[in-house]
Amino acid sequence: MRVGVAGLASVYYPTAFANAARQIEGVELLAAATAGRPEAAVAASLRMSPREYADKYGLVLYDDPVEMVRREGLEAVFVCAEFSRMYELVEALAPEGVHLYIAKAMANSRERAERIVAACERAGITAATGPTMRFDAGLRAAHRRIAEGGIGEVISVRVMHQHGSLVGWPEGDWYLQPEQGGPVLSLGWYIFDAVRWLSGSELTRVYAEYDNFATPHSPFMDNGKVVGRMQSGAIASGDMYFSTRWPFPTWEIEVVGSTGALKTVQTGYEVMQFGPDGVTALHRNSNDMVLAEIRDWVEACRTGGRPEVPVEDGARTLAACFAAGESAKSGLPVELG
């Protein structure tokens, strides 16, 4: 599969996508496009120039992603740009018939997320978005146990996710612009996706409290707590930390059911199941979650199957992010349609 990267002005994704593509048999990463962003903007985020990036991975460098697709005969493209611009790249690339993997969080508004979904549906392409934590091996083991009825009916789900601190972003990076949404989208993405996935249900109402405690230079919240109600009737809660500058678990997840419960702490630890018969450890091996999720998308492109997180699924997660942001501003619960 002939693949390219559209958009290089990103701290993490251009290198993450390139490194993953090089590890998947049958995938040829051939080209990259700056997508209209000046060299200085790319260098500020990526910490290397577009030419240095292209040389590092042996790629042909373009500015226009559509030209890149046509001239290189690409079959699929990774899309990574400002949350506010992703829909523009998708609407330009989808009509070319290329499959798309769109970096999270794929839009900074509901309307733009819906435009991405519509563009991909019109084109009939395989379009996924992520990464999420769905390919953490421990969480997949927990998800299978829940789906098999191992803890009965899900009653409540609690998800904690910490993501370090905002101090790590380079000065001038687009992520620090208020209109891009910041951690309300990029961290809320993980929490709301995990809540939806593990409970097997959609959120119908959320109430959130957000504040900035540790990073006064930032325009964003750095800690948040959310309570929600699922369509199934289950209660959900989420804790979002973006202020930790010390070792701390990335994840802490509890799923309580009618006949048992599951709990996991941190990538690399055990998932524990609690029930009438005692405690069982569902041990897991460490794995590369981003690589696993991209492999899943590549396989869906090849077979015409459904990727783990298609763009319409991502749009539902973003809807919860936007609703929680509205709740934090208003001080009131927000219903999701």
Helices and strands as residue ranges (DSSP letters): E 2-6, H 13-21, E 28-33, H 39-46, H 50-57, E 60-62, H 65-72, E 76-79, H 86-93, G 94-96, E 99-103, H 110-123, E 127-130, H 137-147, E 154-162, G 166-168, G 174-176, G 178-180, H 183-186, H 188-199, E 203-211, E 223-230, E 235-241, E 251-257, E 261-265, E 271-275, E 278-282, H 289-303, H 311-330, E 334-335
